[in-house]
Amino acid sequence: MELKSNTINIRNSRNSFSSLMNLNMYVVKYLSLVCTIFLSFSAFSQDYFDVLGETTLSFNHSISKKYNASFIFRSRYFLHKSNLDYEQQQVDVFHFSNFNVGNSNKIGFGFYYRNRDWFNSGSDEIRLLQEYTLGRQKIGFKLGHRLRLEQRFFDTYTVYRPRYRFAVDLPLNGDTLDIGEAYFIGSTEALCSISKEHSPLLDQRFTSFIGWLISENVKLQSGLEYRWENYNTKANNYLYFATSALFKI
């Protein structure tokens, strides 16, 4: 009876592992398919379409178990407009304070500065941010929900923008992430921009990233982001090639 019980346990473990791997592959294939569909749509669309790059450095420090602070520096540049050419668009600097309120729930507050004046590419911007995040750890993957509110202050007008993001985060080597291994992050986000000067504008974003855990304190990420902006009026399509380095200090 003991041997039979052990055999059943081993079989159940194998079935659970097989189900987990099937789920992981399903999530990856599904998000890849969604990104492919929208990228194909944008490539053949007659609407506005540009290709850009983003490079990000993020520094995170845990002040306590309840409080975490982040400082982020980002550069954005055009890679293709009417033709292949490099053109700097902006640099961004922002700070985020996150507070853990229990059960994988967090609230955050941020300050954001965007400089475009240096590059003659538009108005500078100051942005205030408030957000609530909820994470759910499953066997082998993590689900994340984020609700963010933004107040964007430009030179001559102000925009209020609520946004909601759903994300999936999973390791690509087994059901846990170890040093030297890769992981996948896929997400979709809906945004709505509201101002007195313009009618509401709707955006949708899709991201697909591969990351590597270099050490306990360093991560590298690279991937694609597709933005379908103002799709309720005249759509603008943007494809971003993004790279980032994240440091715990």
N, C-alpha and C positions, 0 to 999 in steps of 0.2 A: 504493500500500500504506500509506503514511503517513497519507493522508486517511482511509482505511478504518479504520485503527487509532484515530485521533482520534475518529471517529464512534462507534466501539464504546465508547471510554472515556467519552464524553459520555453515551451511552445507559445505560451501567452506573451512572454517577454519578446520573443522573435516577432510575433504578430504586432505587438505594440510598436516595436522599432520599425517594422516594415510600414505600418500605417503612418508613423511619423515622417519617414523618408518620402512616402507618397504625398503627404500633405505639403512638405517642404517643396518638392518638385512642382506640385500643383500651383502653389503660391508664386514661385519663380516664373513658371511658364505663363500663368495668368497675367501677372504684372508686365512681363516682357511683351506679351501679345497686345495688351492695352497700349503700351508705349509705342509699339510698332504701328498699330492702327492709326494713332494720332500723329505720329511722325510722318507716315505715308500721306495722311490727309493734308498736313501742312506743306509737304513737299510739292504737292500738285495743286495746292490752293492758289487762287488768283489774288488772295489777300496779301497783306504786308508780311514779309518773312525775312528774318535776320538770324545770323548765327553769332553767338557771343561766347566768351570764356570768362570764368570766375576763378580766382585763386584766393583761398581763405586761410588765415591763421587764427586758431582759437586757443585761448589760455583759460583753464578752469581751476578754481581753487575752492576746496571745501573748508569753510570757516568753522563749521560745526556739523553735527549730524542733521541738523534742520536747515542749515543755510549754506548755499553754494553761490559763488560769484563767477561770472564769465566776462572776459574781455576779448573782443573779436575785431580783427582787421581784415578787410576784404577789398580786392581790386576787381573791377569789371571792365571788359574791353571787347570791342567788336572784332570778329574774325572775318565776317562776310556781310557786306551790305549790298551794294550793286556789283561788287566783285570781291575777290579774296584780298583782304588788306587788314592790317592791324591798326586799330584806332582806340585809344583809351577813352572810356566813357565817364568813369567815376571812381572814387575811393570812398569806402564806408568805414566808420568806426562806431562800435556800439558796446554797451554794457548791459548785462542781465543779472538780476538777483533772483534766485529761485529759493522758495521755502517749501520744505517737505511738511505736509499737513497730515500725513499718515495714510496707510493703505494704498501706496503708490500714487497718491494724489499730490500735486504740486501747484502752487500759485507763483507767478513770476511778474516782475516789473522791470522795464527796460528803458534805456535812453539811446537814441540812434542819431548819428550825424552823417549825412551824405554830402560829398563835395563834387559838384559838376562844374562849378565856376572856373576852376583851374583849367578845364579842358574845353570850355566853351560849348558844352553839350546840354545845357539846360539849367534849371533853377536848383540851387542848393536846397537841402531839406533837413528839418529837425523833426524827429518822430518820437512819440511817447507810446509805450507798449504795455499792455496788461494781458496776462494769459493764465489759463487753467489747463493742466495736463493730467491725463489719467492713463496709466500703464497697466497692462495685464500680462503677467508672465505665464505662458503656457509651457507644455513639455516640448522643448526644442525651438520655440519661437516666442516673440513678444509682440503684442498688439498695443498701439498707442493712439490716443485721441488728444487733440489739442484745439482749444478754442482761444483765439487771440483777438483783442481789440486794439486798433491803432488810431492815433491822431497824427496826421501828417501835415506839417506846416511848411508850405512853400512861400515864395516871395510875395505872391499876390492872392493866394487863396489857401483854404484848408480842406483836407479830405479826411473823412471818417471811414475806416475800413474794418469791418468784421471779417474773420476768416476761420475756416474749420479744416483741419488736416487729419487724415487717417493714415497710419503707417504700420508696416510690418517689418520686423527686424529678426533675422535668423542666422545662425552660424551655418557655414557651408561644409564643415568637417565634423559631423556628428551632431549631438544635441546640446553641446556646451562649447563656448568659445575659449580657446586656450591661446597663449602667447605664440605668435608666429602663424596663426590661422586666419582665414578670411571669413567675412560675413557679408550678408546682403541686406540692403535697406530699400524698400519700395514704398512710395506714398502717393496719395492724391490729395489735392487741397482746393477748396472752393473759396473765392474771395468776392466781396462786393464793395465797390468804392462809391461813397455818397458825399456830395458837396452841393453848395448852393449854385455854383457856376455851371454844373453839368448834370445831366440825368444820370441815374445809377448805372454803373458799369460793372459787368460780371466777367470774372476770370476763372480759369481752371488750370491747374498745374499737375503734372505727372513727373515723378522722379524715379530713377533707378540707379542705385549706387552699389559699388563693391568696396568694402573696406578691409583693412588689415590691422590686426592688433600687434604692433611692433614690440611693445613692452607693456608693463603695467601702467605706464604713464603716457604712452604715445600711440596714436592711431593715425592712419592715413586712409583717405577716402577719395574715390574718383568715380565719375559717372555722368549721366545725362539728365537734364531737366527740360521738359517741353512745357512752354507757357502758351495758352490760348487766351489772349487778352481781348477784352471788350467784345466778346463774341455775340452780345445782344445788340450791338450796333454794327460797326465795321471791324471785323476781327483783325487783330495783329498776332502773328505767329513768331515765336522765338524759340530757338534751340540753344541750350547752354551746355558747354563742356566744362564741368566743374571739378576742381581738385581742392582738397583741404587737408590740413594737418592739425590734429587736436592734441593738446598737451595738458596733462594734469600737473599742477605746480604746488 
